[in-house]
Amino acid sequence: MRIGVDLLWVRVGVCGGTESFIRNLLDGFWQYDTDNEYVLFVSRDNGESFRAYERQGGGTMRLCVCPVDSASQPRRILWENLCLARLARRQQVQLMFIPVYSMPWNWGSKIPYVCVIHDLQAWHYPAFFSLPRRMFLGYEWRHACRRARRVLTDSEYCRRDLERYCPGAKNKLQVMYVPIPKDSREGQEGSGECRPQILALAEQAYDYCVSSLLPHKNLDTLLQAVQRMRRQGAWGERRLVISGVGGNVTRLEEQLEQYGIVQQVTLTGYVSDAERDYLYEHCGLFLFPSIFEGFGMPPIEAMRRGKRVVMTRCSCLEEITRGRAVYVDRPCDPSCWQEQILLARQMPVQREDFPEYAPEQIVGQYRQLWLEVAEGAQTGSKEE
């Protein structure tokens, strides 16, 4: 079967967890799916970042570069809605996979669509979004639920959310967990691909956090906990290292000054996968203060490396970590964070496997999904 994958939305190094999700999935497709062919619809400014799949895919993957830039979001969205379905037909695509919510209008298209809605954050936290953005997202979510043959979500939590928001789509919804590869660098140094400033961080004790700087990531509470522990002499000589992009960096730096913890916190900004993995390997604890996620890969990645993870139970987080982390029951209470961080410091190392997120297992589920959707589309066409 020839499957099209819409990658026009990927802004390299900007999309965070959603970009990691699709790259992990593409890695799995070229490694474990030799039965299907994948046409990757890429933009002029992100195409080279996907070129390796074409070279390594053994003929099962090829790029189709579209005349649009992912960085120009309004133009990209317009082109995607007006032209992508027509281009997919010319490429003789038999099924289209949209790894995000932005399913094209595709009026009159006979190609079945599968899309992914990762979370309904704008529904839960409308204050974080402008009114036009909320209206756009609400339209896109409903449109995807109406038009797609199958709507995938990253967790049972998100599936229940969608059932409440779009009850008519209940029979289309399916949970498909995010593939998280077991990196070959796990348990190894992996320092050759890291910048000197990243390598220098391992020379002292630190706890680690991978997070964007957006409000729902709840970093302010974590910083207050560091401030509280420092004043009480409970923080010690260690540092808190935070890696991530997106959000108000200036505001975060002002908070560090305000709390008097500039010397205790290091902001790395964007890090490569190799640098992130190196920081996982050498950290003491992994701290994840987020209060809303559609899935949340970093805690799983840290626990696979034997790191104790201190995190909230919010949204899907207890579900996807299977109750194996150290949980903060009052996520916005710095004193509760202090208690659980001190508890985790006393706990022995424990490496978790999480085989349910292995790429080969997830890809097998996708292959079955492609067959079911294609068969359903053929049945529907015959009935029409």
GIVENVEN-V36578 format. One record per residue. N is the residue number from 0. RES is the residue in three letters. SS is DSSP state (@ for helix, = for strand, . for the rest). D_LAST is the distance of its C-alpha to the last C-alpha in Angstrom with 1 decimal. Layout:
n->[N,N]
res->[RES,RES]
ss->[SS,SS]
d_last->[D_LAST,D_LAST]
This chain:
n->[0,1,2,3,4,5,6,7,8,9,10,11,12,13,14,15,16,17,18,19,20,21,22,23,24,25,26,27,28,29,30,31,32,33,34,35,36,37,38,39,40,41,42,43,44,45,46,47,48,49,50,51,52,53,54,55,56,57,58,59,60,61,62,63,64,65,66,67,68,69,70,71,72,73,74,75,76,77,78,79,80,81,82,83,84,85,86,87,88,89,90,91,92,93,94,95,96,97,98,99,100,101,102,103,104,105,106,107,108,109,110,111,112,113,114,115,116,117,118,119,120,121,122,123,124,125,126,127,128,129,130,131,132,133,134,135,136,137,138,139,140,141,142,143,144,145,146,147,148,149,150,151,152,153,154,155,156,157,158,159,160,161,162,163,164,165,166,167,168,169,170,171,172,173,174,175,176,177,178,179,180,181,182,183,184,185,186,187,188,189,190,191,192,193,194,195,196,197,198,199,200,201,202,203,204,205,206,207,208,209,210,211,212,213,214,215,216,217,218,219,220,221,222,223,224,225,226,227,228,229,230,231,232,233,234,235,236,237,238,239,240,241,242,243,244,245,246,247,248,249,250,251,252,253,254,255,256,257,258,259,260,261,262,263,264,265,266,267,268,269,270,271,272,273,274,275,276,277,278,279,280,281,282,283,284,285,286,287,288,289,290,291,292,293,294,295,296,297,298,299,300,301,302,303,304,305,306,307,308,309,310,311,312,313,314,315,316,317,318,319,320,321,322,323,324,325,326,327,328,329,330,331,332,333,334,335,336,337,338,339,340,341,342,343,344,345,346,347,348,349,350,351,352,353,354,355,356,357,358,359,360,361,362,363,364,365,366,367,368,369,370,371,372,373,374,375,376,377,378,379,380,381,382,383]
res->[MET,ARG,ILE,GLY,VAL,ASP,LEU,LEU,TRP,VAL,ARG,VAL,GLY,VAL,CYS,GLY,GLY,THR,GLU,SER,PHE,ILE,ARG,ASN,LEU,LEU,ASP,GLY,PHE,TRP,GLN,TYR,ASP,THR,ASP,ASN,GLU,TYR,VAL,LEU,PHE,VAL,SER,ARG,ASP,ASN,GLY,GLU,SER,PHE,ARG,ALA,TYR,GLU,ARG,GLN,GLY,GLY,GLY,THR,MET,ARG,LEU,CYS,VAL,CYS,PRO,VAL,ASP,SER,ALA,SER,GLN,PRO,ARG,ARG,ILE,LEU,TRP,GLU,ASN,LEU,CYS,LEU,ALA,ARG,LEU,ALA,ARG,ARG,GLN,GLN,VAL,GLN,LEU,MET,PHE,ILE,PRO,VAL,TYR,SER,MET,PRO,TRP,ASN,TRP,GLY,SER,LYS,ILE,PRO,TYR,VAL,CYS,VAL,ILE,HIS,ASP,LEU,GLN,ALA,TRP,HIS,TYR,PRO,ALA,PHE,PHE,SER,LEU,PRO,ARG,ARG,MET,PHE,LEU,GLY,TYR,GLU,TRP,ARG,HIS,ALA,CYS,ARG,ARG,ALA,ARG,ARG,VAL,LEU,THR,ASP,SER,GLU,TYR,CYS,ARG,ARG,ASP,LEU,GLU,ARG,TYR,CYS,PRO,GLY,ALA,LYS,ASN,LYS,LEU,GLN,VAL,MET,TYR,VAL,PRO,ILE,PRO,LYS,ASP,SER,ARG,GLU,GLY,GLN,GLU,GLY,SER,GLY,GLU,CYS,ARG,PRO,GLN,ILE,LEU,ALA,LEU,ALA,GLU,GLN,ALA,TYR,ASP,TYR,CYS,VAL,SER,SER,LEU,LEU,PRO,HIS,LYS,ASN,LEU,ASP,THR,LEU,LEU,GLN,ALA,VAL,GLN,ARG,MET,ARG,ARG,GLN,GLY,ALA,TRP,GLY,GLU,ARG,ARG,LEU,VAL,ILE,SER,GLY,VAL,GLY,GLY,ASN,VAL,THR,ARG,LEU,GLU,GLU,GLN,LEU,GLU,GLN,TYR,GLY,ILE,VAL,GLN,GLN,VAL,THR,LEU,THR,GLY,TYR,VAL,SER,ASP,ALA,GLU,ARG,ASP,TYR,LEU,TYR,GLU,HIS,CYS,GLY,LEU,PHE,LEU,PHE,PRO,SER,ILE,PHE,GLU,GLY,PHE,GLY,MET,PRO,PRO,ILE,GLU,ALA,MET,ARG,ARG,GLY,LYS,ARG,VAL,VAL,MET,THR,ARG,CYS,SER,CYS,LEU,GLU,GLU,ILE,THR,ARG,GLY,ARG,ALA,VAL,TYR,VAL,ASP,ARG,PRO,CYS,ASP,PRO,SER,CYS,TRP,GLN,GLU,GLN,ILE,LEU,LEU,ALA,ARG,GLN,MET,PRO,VAL,GLN,ARG,GLU,ASP,PHE,PRO,GLU,TYR,ALA,PRO,GLU,GLN,ILE,VAL,GLY,GLN,TYR,ARG,GLN,LEU,TRP,LEU,GLU,VAL,ALA,GLU,GLY,ALA,GLN,THR,GLY,SER,LYS,GLU,GLU]
ss->[.,=,=,=,=,=,.,.,.,.,.,.,.,.,.,.,@,@,@,@,@,@,@,@,@,@,@,@,@,@,@,@,.,.,.,.,=,=,=,=,=,=,.,.,.,.,@,@,@,@,@,@,@,@,@,@,.,.,.,.,=,=,=,=,=,.,.,.,.,.,.,.,@,@,@,@,@,@,@,@,@,@,@,@,@,@,@,@,@,@,.,.,.,.,=,=,=,=,.,.,.,.,.,.,.,.,.,.,.,.,.,=,=,=,=,=,.,.,.,.,@,@,@,@,.,@,@,@,.,.,@,@,@,@,@,@,@,@,@,@,@,@,@,@,@,@,@,.,.,=,=,=,=,.,.,@,@,@,@,@,@,@,@,@,@,.,@,@,@,@,@,@,=,=,=,.,.,.,.,.,.,.,.,.,.,.,.,.,.,.,@,@,@,.,.,@,@,@,@,@,@,.,.,.,.,=,=,=,=,=,.,.,=,.,@,@,@,.,@,@,@,@,@,@,@,@,@,@,@,@,@,.,.,.,.,.,.,.,=,=,=,=,=,.,.,.,=,.,@,@,@,@,@,@,@,@,@,@,@,.,.,@,@,@,=,=,=,=,=,.,.,.,@,@,@,@,@,@,@,@,@,@,.,.,=,=,=,=,.,.,.,.,.,.,.,.,@,@,@,@,@,@,@,@,.,.,.,=,=,=,=,=,.,.,.,.,@,@,@,@,.,.,.,.,.,=,=,=,.,.,.,.,.,@,@,@,@,@,@,@,@,@,@,@,@,.,.,.,.,.,.,.,.,.,@,@,@,.,@,@,@,@,@,@,@,@,@,@,@,@,@,@,@,@,@,@,@,@,@,@,@,@,@,.]
d_last->[22.4,23.2,23.2,24.2,26.6,27.5,31.3,32.1,33.2,35.9,39.4,41.6,44.1,42.8,39.7,41.6,39.8,36.3,37.6,39.2,36.0,34.0,36.9,37.5,33.8,34.0,37.2,35.5,32.6,35.1,37.4,35.1,31.8,32.3,28.9,27.0,27.7,28.0,28.0,30.1,29.6,33.2,35.2,38.4,40.6,39.2,38.1,41.4,41.3,38.2,39.7,41.1,37.6,37.2,40.6,40.4,36.8,37.7,35.0,32.2,32.5,32.8,33.3,31.5,34.0,32.5,34.8,35.3,37.7,36.9,40.2,39.0,36.5,35.5,34.9,33.1,30.7,30.1,29.6,27.3,25.0,25.2,25.4,24.4,20.7,21.5,24.3,22.1,19.8,23.1,24.3,21.3,20.8,18.0,18.5,20.6,23.2,24.9,28.1,28.8,27.2,26.7,23.1,22.5,20.6,18.3,16.3,13.5,14.1,11.6,14.4,14.5,17.7,20.4,23.3,26.6,28.4,32.0,33.6,33.7,37.3,37.1,36.2,39.2,41.7,40.9,44.5,43.8,41.2,41.6,39.6,37.5,36.8,35.8,33.5,31.9,31.4,30.0,27.4,26.5,26.3,24.0,21.8,21.5,20.8,17.9,16.3,17.3,15.6,19.1,22.3,25.5,29.0,32.4,33.8,33.4,35.2,32.7,29.8,31.6,32.2,28.5,27.7,30.3,29.3,25.5,25.0,21.3,20.9,22.8,20.2,19.6,23.3,25.2,28.9,29.8,33.5,35.0,36.5,40.3,42.0,45.5,47.3,50.0,52.4,52.4,56.0,57.3,59.1,56.6,59.0,58.9,55.9,57.2,59.2,62.8,62.3,59.7,62.0,64.8,63.0,63.3,67.1,67.1,65.4,62.3,59.2,55.9,52.9,49.7,48.2,47.1,49.5,47.0,48.1,45.9,47.5,50.6,53.1,55.6,56.1,56.7,59.3,61.0,61.3,62.9,65.3,66.2,66.8,68.8,71.1,71.7,72.3,69.4,67.4,70.0,70.0,66.3,63.8,60.2,58.1,54.9,52.3,49.5,48.3,46.7,48.4,51.9,54.4,57.3,56.8,56.8,60.0,61.6,60.8,62.6,65.6,65.5,65.4,68.0,66.0,65.7,67.6,65.5,62.0,60.6,57.5,56.2,53.3,50.6,51.3,49.7,48.2,51.5,53.6,51.5,51.8,55.5,55.9,54.0,56.4,59.6,58.9,60.4,57.7,54.2,53.7,50.3,50.7,47.1,45.9,42.2,40.0,36.4,37.9,41.3,42.1,45.9,47.1,45.4,46.9,50.3,50.3,49.4,52.7,54.7,55.1,55.4,52.9,53.7,50.7,49.2,46.9,44.7,40.9,39.6,42.9,44.4,41.0,40.7,44.5,44.4,47.5,49.7,51.0,53.8,52.3,53.7,53.0,54.1,52.3,54.1,57.5,59.7,62.0,59.2,58.3,61.9,62.2,59.1,60.1,63.6,62.2,59.9,62.9,64.6,61.7,61.7,59.2,56.1,53.4,49.9,47.3,43.9,42.1,38.8,38.6,39.3,37.0,36.4,35.1,32.9,31.5,30.7,28.6,26.7,26.1,24.5,22.4,21.1,20.0,18.4,16.4,15.4,14.4,12.3,10.6,9.9,8.7,6.3,5.1,5.4,3.8,0.0]
